[in-house]
Amino acid sequence: MKNKKTYLAEVYLNGQWMPPQEATVSVFDRGFMFGDGIYEVTPFYHGKPFRLQDHLDRLKYCLEQIKIPFDISILEPLMLEAISRSRLATSDAAVYIQISRGAAPRNHYFPDNPKPNFLMYAFPVELENFSGKRWKVMVSEDFRWQRCDIKSTALLANTMMKDDAISDGYNENLLVRDGYFTEGSHSTAFFVSKGIVFTHPEGPHILSGITRKVVLEICRDLGIGYKEEALALERISEVEEVFLTGTTTQITVVSSLHLKGKEIFTSQKGQITARLQEEFLKRTRG
Ligand SMILES: Cc1ncc(COP(=O)(O)O)c(C=O)c1O
């Protein structure tokens, strides 16, 4: 189902809280014109941030990569304030942060002395009941750029891919570049083969997911073998379990994969995914 979410009461834009309909930026904002900006989504479980430092570190990395000057030390108290102002301290929520390079005469090159536009808001999100979900996922070509490690607001490729999936009755689109699975349109992909957990290594072809990092820590702690190694599409017949992870996806079981309409993988919930979900719940709710 599309367009099911509602708008929020209040957002924070460039130093002020205001209703979203009053929050405006210039038409020459480079985020609007070029997608020249980055974003971050941090989960809050019953009011408590989860892996906040990791999210702030990734945001800092992305700002540095695209050379937007911004002091991230102001963020933490504002994020907590966003949660309390939106009355989300006793339910599950996330804080969205977006920083664009700001308005400048339209040139491809970066302006001197940019004035970034900074937007933030808290929104309610369902972080429970992921263990019961079974996602039917399509597989398609990863035609994104070569800097997927930057959490850029320029998400046209990702949105096209997700829309293809939803329009055709799937939950997510799992991407393949040069014959190897990379990640989902908004999630990290994991495969279990012969009891070993595989996920694409960090680098320019995936976003370095915070949930990915947590899952790998859990593997280490529980003694589950894992390899940060890309899995070839042609080896899908050797896979016993597939799951996707992300801040809002949590750890979601993939029940089937479909390439050009043909089912190439099917499975019920596997043992390893179940163990990871159980431990993930303990760590996020503990
Ligand atoms: C392309 C992509 N990969 C992976 C992820 C998962 O990242 P995280 O676990 O930090 O939410 C996301 C989340 O939005 C994403 O957009």
The ligand as a Gaussian input file, in Angstrom:
#p B3LYP/6-31G(d) Opt

LIG

0 1
 C       21.027000       1.350000       0.800000
 C       20.963000       0.992000       2.255000
 N       21.711000      -0.041000       2.702000
 C       21.684000      -0.408000       3.993000
 C       20.879000       0.248000       4.914000
 C       20.892000      -0.188000       6.350000
 O       21.609000       0.710000       7.143000
 P       21.308000       0.881000       8.696000
 O       21.398000      -0.502000       9.291000
 O       22.365000       1.774000       9.197000
 O       19.941000       1.455000       8.807000
 C       20.104000       1.317000       4.501000
 C       19.268000       2.040000       5.468000
 O       18.609000       2.997000       5.168000
 C       20.147000       1.716000       3.135000
 O       19.425000       2.760000       2.685000

